Amino acid sequence: MAENQRLRYQILGGKNQIGGNCIYLHYGKTKLLLDIGKPLNDNLSHGDKRSQVISAPDFDIPDVDYCIISHPHMDHWGFLPFLTEKAIIFSGAACQTIIKISLYVSRGPIVKNEWKTFRPGVAYGLGDFLIQPFLIDHSAYDAYAFLVTAGDEHLLYTGDIRFHGRKAWLSERLPDLIKVPIDLLICEGTNLGGQAEGNNTVEANTAATVHESDLEESFADAFKQNRLPAIVQVSGQNIDRLVTIYRASKKANRKLVLDPYTAFLINRLKNRRLPQLGSFDDVRVLLPEEDEQWRHVGLNRKKLGWMKPYAITAGELIQDPMYVLIFRYWIGQYVSERAIFPDGSRFIYSMSSFYLASMSAQWGELSERIADGRVVFQKIHASGHASPSDLSQFIQRINPKQILPIHTQNPSWFDRFDSEKIAEECDCR
């Protein structure tokens, strides 16, 4: 842990790697964590097959008073079950909802800690710390950066941030909202490239940034290629992307067909502007027909009876193939056994290439048809993280006294801002 006057800090997870953020802060009598995430390698999906086994962290979770979660991606909260029960959790309200749904669907352990939610922009006193959350743009819904004040020192934690999503303005305005000099900037650097073992190296993002708004036209063009079905594999938690897909579907005169998990999640977020059952006539849901398929959904079918009026059947999909279906593991098996996804249909992958190998294992019989070209395969995606140029401009506007890189395989990239600015840390737990 490093010592910056009286504020002490240490990166427990997320150093020299993508994901797994866990930052320990100690000031006065108060100890807290900024995020408590699992490394990405631990988060690789194995379909929707549920397991009650959660791997333990390779470091000791310290006994803290508070744990603050920046957003609901598992590489920022996945080790919550190992948090000591006395610690109070703080997060956005929607973030709390998504995490609790994720734990329920994955049959994870119940988090028994007291859990409080915050409002954007409001400063909260947590023991000897003052914490102010700022809503930012990221591929996760309800994502935040945090201004942490300890005495007369100020720390800014970016969480995961980007400047090219549907809410880019949230990130762009952040430097203007910070009215104090920043002593330490804890900054992500996912798209900065770097060296890593195996196949998990993230190459530097040197190409022009693809904006979320650009994807809408890409999806619409793909959907207009023919009158055959389209499947999109996308995280059900990537709400911005689901909005993009819905808008593109509408432009192509296609209905959007959700899976039960995605439909349930959007409903629980209680945002009527999101494409959801009941409020949008061109949004439907595909419900499983077999018990085994319901097991992979991870939700209690009896509690989803409210979806039935908006359900679409296999026969209806065959009769009217002008649909876009959101992919989940059980759906791969479903369409493999039916004529609802004929040759010439389009399968669009809209997630990070990091996950592609594990995700392709979910495709079932579709894998062979994709490989031999009977099903058209296409990748349409925009990163959830800042480009190097955007990150550089952001850091220059913040102008911190020191920088502590996290969530990156290339921390040396930050040396361009003067290597003397790179903060050092030591273990002081």
C-alpha positions in Angstrom: 0.0 0.0 0.0 1.2 3.5 -0.8 1.2 6.4 1.5 0.1 9.8 0.1 0.5 12.0 3.2 -2.0 10.3 5.4 -4.1 8.5 2.8 -2.9 5.0 2.1 -3.8 2.9 -0.8 -3.1 -0.5 -2.4 -4.2 -2.3 -5.5 -5.2 -5.8 -4.4 -6.6 -6.8 -7.8 -6.5 -5.4 -11.3 -2.8 -4.6 -11.5 -1.1 -5.4 -14.9 -4.3 -7.2 -16.0 -7.7 -6.4 -17.5 -10.4 -6.6 -14.8 -10.5 -7.9 -11.3 -10.4 -4.4 -9.8 -10.0 -4.3 -6.0 -8.5 -1.2 -4.4 -7.9 -0.9 -0.6 -8.0 2.6 1.0 -7.2 3.4 4.6 -7.6 6.8 6.2 -7.9 7.6 9.8 -9.9 4.8 11.4 -11.8 3.9 8.2 -11.0 1.2 5.7 -12.8 0.7 2.5 -12.6 -1.1 -0.9 -13.3 0.4 -4.3 -14.7 -2.6 -6.2 -14.1 -6.2 -5.3 -13.9 -7.9 -8.7 -13.0 -11.3 -10.2 -10.3 -11.4 -12.9 -11.7 -11.7 -16.4 -10.1 -15.2 -16.8 -12.4 -16.3 -13.9 -15.4 -14.8 -15.6 -15.3 -16.6 -18.9 -18.8 -18.0 -19.6 -19.5 -21.6 -19.9 -22.9 -21.1 -21.4 -25.7 -20.6 -19.0 -24.7 -23.7 -17.1 -25.2 -22.7 -13.4 -22.7 -23.5 -10.7 -22.8 -22.8 -7.0 -19.0 -23.0 -6.8 -17.3 -19.6 -6.7 -13.5 -19.5 -6.9 -11.9 -17.7 -4.0 -9.6 -14.7 -4.6 -5.8 -15.3 -4.6 -5.4 -12.5 -2.1 -6.9 -11.9 1.4 -9.9 -9.7 1.4 -9.2 -7.2 4.2 -11.6 -6.4 7.0 -13.1 -3.2 5.8 -15.9 -0.9 6.9 -17.3 -0.2 3.4 -17.2 -1.6 -0.1 -18.1 0.7 -3.0 -19.1 -0.9 -6.3 -18.6 1.1 -9.5 -20.8 -0.9 -11.9 -22.4 -4.3 -12.3 -19.7 -6.2 -14.3 -18.4 -9.2 -12.4 -14.8 -8.1 -12.8 -15.8 -5.3 -10.4 -18.0 -7.1 -7.9 -17.5 -10.9 -8.4 -15.8 -11.5 -5.0 -18.6 -9.8 -3.0 -19.5 -13.2 -1.3 -16.0 -13.1 0.3 -16.6 -9.7 1.9 -16.7 -9.6 5.7 -20.4 -9.3 6.8 -19.8 -6.1 8.8 -18.8 -4.2 5.7 -21.5 -2.0 4.3 -21.9 -2.1 0.5 -22.6 1.1 -1.5 -23.6 1.1 -5.2 -26.1 2.7 -7.6 -29.7 1.4 -7.2 -29.8 -0.2 -10.7 -26.3 -1.7 -10.1 -27.6 -3.3 -6.9 -30.6 -4.8 -8.9 -28.4 -6.2 -11.6 -26.0 -7.8 -9.2 -28.7 -9.4 -7.1 -30.3 -10.8 -10.3 -26.9 -12.2 -11.4 -26.4 -13.9 -8.1 -29.9 -15.4 -8.2 -29.6 -16.6 -11.8 -26.2 -18.1 -11.2 -27.3 -19.7 -7.9 -24.6 -17.8 -6.1 -24.5 -17.3 -2.4 -26.7 -14.7 -0.7 -24.9 -11.5 0.2 -26.0 -10.7 3.7 -24.2 -7.4 4.1 -26.1 -4.2 4.6 -26.4 -2.6 1.2 -27.1 1.1 0.6 -27.6 2.9 -2.7 -26.4 6.3 -3.7 -27.6 9.1 -6.0 -25.3 10.6 -8.7 -23.5 13.7 -7.7 -24.4 13.5 -4.0 -21.5 13.4 -1.5 -21.7 10.8 1.2 -19.7 10.7 4.4 -18.4 7.1 5.0 -16.5 7.2 8.2 -13.4 9.4 7.7 -14.0 9.5 3.9 -16.2 11.7 1.8 -17.3 9.8 -1.4 -19.0 11.5 -4.4 -20.2 9.3 -7.2 -20.5 10.6 -10.8 -22.5 8.7 -13.5 -20.3 8.0 -16.5 -20.5 6.3 -19.9 -19.6 2.6 -20.0 -21.0 -0.6 -21.5 -22.5 -1.4 -18.1 -25.7 0.2 -17.0 -25.4 2.5 -13.9 -21.6 2.9 -14.0 -19.8 5.4 -11.8 -16.5 7.2 -11.2 -15.8 8.3 -7.7 -14.2 11.4 -6.1 -12.8 10.3 -2.7 -11.8 13.0 -0.2 -9.7 12.1 2.8 -8.8 15.2 4.9 -7.3 17.6 2.4 -6.4 15.0 -0.2 -8.5 14.1 -3.2 -8.5 10.8 -5.2 -10.4 10.2 -8.4 -11.2 6.7 -9.5 -12.4 6.3 -13.1 -13.9 2.9 -12.7 -14.4 1.7 -16.3 -15.0 4.7 -18.6 -15.5 5.5 -22.2 -16.3 8.5 -24.3 -18.1 7.0 -27.3 -21.3 5.5 -26.0 -24.9 6.7 -26.0 -24.1 8.7 -22.8 -20.7 9.9 -23.8 -21.6 13.4 -22.4 -21.5 12.0 -18.9 -17.8 11.1 -19.2 -17.0 14.3 -21.2 -18.3 16.6 -18.5 -16.6 14.8 -15.6 -13.5 17.0 -15.5 -15.7 20.1 -15.3 -17.6 18.6 -12.3 -14.4 18.0 -10.4 -13.9 21.3 -8.5 -10.8 20.3 -6.5 -7.2 19.5 -7.5 -6.7 15.7 -7.8 -3.8 14.3 -5.8 -4.2 10.8 -7.2 -6.0 9.5 -10.3 -6.6 5.7 -10.3 -7.2 5.2 -14.0 -8.3 2.3 -16.2 -6.4 1.5 -19.4 -8.1 -1.4 -21.0 -7.5 -0.4 -24.6 -3.8 0.6 -24.2 -2.6 -2.8 -25.3 0.2 -4.8 -23.6 1.8 -8.1 -23.2 0.1 -11.1 -21.6 0.5 -14.8 -21.5 -1.7 -17.1 -23.6 -4.4 -15.7 -25.9 -5.8 -13.1 -23.6 -3.6 -10.1 -24.7 -5.6 -7.1 -25.5 -4.1 -5.3 -28.5 -3.7 -1.5 -28.5 -6.8 0.2 -30.0 -5.1 2.3 -32.7 -8.0 2.3 -35.1 -10.6 5.0 -35.3 -13.0 4.7 -32.4 -16.3 3.0 -33.2 -19.1 4.9 -31.6 -22.3 3.2 -30.2 -24.3 5.4 -32.6 -22.3 4.0 -35.6 -23.4 0.5 -34.6 -27.1 1.3 -35.1 -26.6 1.8 -38.9 -24.3 -1.3 -39.0 -27.0 -3.4 -37.4 -29.8 -1.9 -39.6 -27.8 -2.6 -42.7 -27.2 -6.2 -41.7 -30.9 -6.7 -40.8 -31.9 -5.3 -44.3 -29.8 -7.8 -46.2 -32.6 -10.3 -46.6 -35.9 -11.4 -45.1 -34.4 -14.2 -43.1 -34.0 -14.3 -39.3 -31.1 -12.7 -37.4 -29.7 -13.7 -34.0 -27.5 -11.3 -32.0 -25.3 -12.6 -29.2 -25.0 -9.8 -26.7 -24.8 -9.4 -22.9 -28.3 -9.0 -21.5 -26.7 -6.4 -19.2 -25.4 -4.2 -22.0 -28.5 -2.0 -22.0 -27.0 0.6 -24.4 -26.4 -2.2 -27.0 -29.9 -3.5 -26.6 -31.3 -0.1 -27.3 -29.1 0.1 -30.3 -30.3 -3.3 -31.6 -33.9 -2.3 -30.9 -33.6 0.9 -32.9 -31.9 -0.9 -35.8 -34.6 -3.6 -35.7 -37.2 -0.9 -36.0 -35.4 0.7 -39.0 -35.4 -2.7 -40.7 -39.1 -3.4 -39.9 -38.2 -6.4 -37.7 -39.6 -7.3 -34.3 -37.2 -7.7 -31.4 -37.5 -11.1 -29.6 -35.9 -11.2 -26.1 -35.0 -14.1 -24.0 -36.6 -14.4 -20.5 -33.5 -13.3 -18.6 -33.1 -10.1 -20.7 -36.8 -9.3 -20.6 -36.8 -9.9 -16.8 -33.8 -7.7 -16.2 -35.1 -4.8 -18.3 -38.4 -5.0 -16.5 -36.7 -4.8 -13.1 -34.7 -1.7 -14.0 -38.0 0.2 -14.1 -37.0 2.5 -16.9 -39.9 2.8 -19.3 -37.7 4.2 -22.0 -36.0 0.9 -22.5 -37.5 -1.6 -25.0 -39.5 -4.0 -22.9 -42.5 -6.2 -22.8 -45.9 -4.5 -22.6 -44.7 -1.0 -23.4 -43.3 -1.7 -26.9 -45.6 -3.5 -29.3 -42.7 -4.7 -31.5 -40.9 -6.4 -28.5 -41.7 -10.0 -27.7 -40.2 -12.9 -25.7 -39.3 -16.5 -26.6 -40.1 -18.8 -23.7 -38.5 -22.3 -23.3 -40.7 -25.3 -23.8 -38.7 -27.9 -21.9 -37.7 -28.1 -18.2 -34.0 -28.4 -19.2 -34.2 -25.2 -21.1 -35.8 -23.4 -18.2 -32.9 -24.7 -16.0 -30.5 -22.8 -18.2 -32.5 -19.7 -18.0 -32.0 -19.7 -14.2 -35.3 -18.1 -13.4 -38.4 -19.6 -11.8 -40.9 -20.1 -14.7 -43.9 -19.8 -12.3 -42.8 -16.2 -11.5 -42.6 -15.3 -15.2 -46.2 -16.0 -16.0 -46.7 -12.3 -16.7 -44.6 -12.7 -19.8 -47.0 -15.1 -21.5 -49.2 -12.5 -23.2 -46.0 -11.2 -25.0 -44.6 -14.6 -25.8 -43.9 -15.7 -29.4 -43.9 -19.4 -30.5 -41.7 -21.3 -32.8 -44.6 -21.5 -35.3 -44.9 -17.7 -35.4 -41.2 -17.3 -35.9 -41.3 -19.7 -38.9 -44.4 -17.9 -40.3 -42.9 -14.5 -40.0 -39.0 -14.7 -40.1 -38.6 -10.9 -39.9 -37.3 -10.9 -36.4 -34.1 -10.3 -34.4 -33.6 -12.8 -31.6 -31.3 -12.1 -28.6 -29.1 -15.1 -28.1 -28.7 -17.1 -24.9 -27.2 -20.6 -24.3 -30.6 -22.5 -24.4 -31.6 -20.7 -27.6 -28.6 -22.2 -29.4 -30.1 -25.6 -28.7 -33.6 -24.5 -29.4 -32.9 -23.2 -33.0 -30.7 -26.2 -33.7 -33.7 -28.4 -33.5 -36.2 -26.4 -35.5 -36.6 -24.8 -38.9 -36.9 -21.3 -37.3 -33.3 -20.4 -38.3 -32.8 -21.6 -41.9 -29.6 -21.5 -43.9 -28.8 -17.9 -45.0 -29.9 -16.5 -41.7 -27.5 -14.1 -39.9 -25.7 -14.6 -36.6 -24.2 -11.4 -35.2 -21.6 -11.5 -32.4 -21.8 -8.2 -30.4 -19.4 -8.7 -27.5 -15.6 -8.4 -26.9 -13.4 -10.8 -28.9 -11.9 -11.8 -25.6 -14.9 -14.0 -24.9 -15.4 -15.3 -28.4 -13.8 -18.8 -27.9 -15.9 -19.5 -24.8 -19.0 -18.1 -26.3 -18.8 -20.1 -29.5 -19.1 -23.3 -27.3 -22.7 -22.2 -26.7 -23.7 -22.3 -30.3 -24.5 -26.0 -30.5 -25.3 -27.2 -34.0 -25.1 -23.6 -35.2 -21.3 -23.8 -34.9 -21.0 -26.1 -37.8 -23.4 -24.1 -39.9 -21.5 -20.9 -39.1 -18.1 -22.6 -39.9 -19.2 -23.8 -43.4 -21.0 -20.5 -44.2 -24.6 -21.8 -44.2 -25.3 -19.2 -41.5 -23.8 -15.8 -42.1 -21.5 -14.8 -39.2 -20.8 -11.1 -38.5 -19.1 -9.1 -35.7 -20.6 -5.8 -34.8 -19.2 -4.3 -31.6 -17.9 -1.1 -30.0 -15.6 -1.2 -27.0 -16.9 -0.4 -23.5 -13.6 1.4 -22.7 -11.9 4.6 -23.6 -9.6 4.8 -26.6 -6.0 5.9 -26.0 -6.6 9.3 -27.5 -9.8 9.9 -25.4 -8.0 8.7 -22.3 -5.1 11.0 -22.9 -7.3 14.0 -23.3 -9.2 13.1 -20.2 -6.0 12.8 -18.1 -4.7 16.1 -19.4 -8.0 17.8 -18.4 -7.9 16.3 -14.9 -4.2 17.1 -14.5 -3.6 14.9 -11.5 -0.5 15.1 -9.3 -0.1 11.4 -9.5 -1.5 8.5 -11.5 -2.0 4.9 -10.5 -2.8 2.6 -13.5 -5.3 -0.2 -13.1 -7.3 -2.5 -15.4 -4.6 -2.5 -18.0 -1.8 -4.7 -19.4 0.3 -1.7 -20.4 0.8 0.5 -17.3 3.9 2.0 -18.9 1.7 3.9 -21.4 1.0 6.3 -18.5 4.7 7.3 -18.4 4.0 9.8 -21.2 2.5 12.1 -18.5 5.9 12.1 -16.7 7.1 8.9 -15.1 7.6 10.8 -11.9 3.8 11.1 -11.7 3.3 7.3 -11.5 2.4 6.5 -7.9 4.2 3.8 -6.0 2.5 1.5 -3.6 3.4 -0.7 -0.7 1.7 -3.3 1.5 0.5 -1.4 4.6 -2.5 -3.5 5.7 
